[in-house]
Amino acid sequence: MTETSSVPGIASALEGRAAFYDAVAALYYKPLTQEQIDRIADGDLSAFADTNELVAEGLHDMERAVAKRHSGTRQELAVDFTGAFAGTSSWKGRYATPYESVFTSEEGLLFQESYHEVHRLYRENGVRKSAGFDFPDDHLSYICEFQAVLARRAVEALEAGDAERALEQVRCSQAVLRDHVLSWFDDFEETALLLVKTRFYRGVLKTTKGFFLFDAGVLEDLAEELERL
């Protein structure tokens, strides 16, 4: 991330947000490939380590967990991912599937009110899932990808000299983060920490929370800067 005191600085911060949201989305979408594991071990995410202390700790946990990887590491992580995030394991009847509806509805079920809110939000912003992406719309990965889309649209608006349009994207991002991420992530994290077995996925949860909290402040700063343009 960078200082946001100029148009290039604002654009750089937005591009950094998009890249981190893409990374978070990939971590929760499906078990990691060997190539993804190798990139993390080689410090592929280290550029984000100065985001804040929580992100730094989480990334350290992730990198250390795969530093001495072996032939069974990918399978070990896949089993942990599937148990926690794909719903094959539970803790006293609680699941850590990363859907907003599961953590914001009284019944803890899919396709509840928050799902419809997110679906409507995507539609209003001209966003749709690509073919083959079959999870419900309120999956954390999709919400993160939506945030990346909004960030890149804001960059495009800045490049076109349209600060007002860029501000609209940032305001939308703030609402998404507040209403559809931070509103349930703590409950999800609490449950997930009861289920994950590896240091790697404990680090993922720590990194994710740190980034979301950091992003709230970044978005506030970006909005203030854009209002001055």
KAPEPE-V969678 format. One record per helix or strand of 3 or more residues. SS is the DSSP state (A for helix, B for strand). FROM is the first residue (numbers start at 0). TO is the last residue. If there is no record, write none. Layout:
SS|FROM|TO  SS|FROM|TO
This chain:
A|6|28  A|33|40  A|45|47  A|52|66  A|72|84  A|99|103  A|112|123  A|139|158  A|162|179  A|184|194  A|198|227
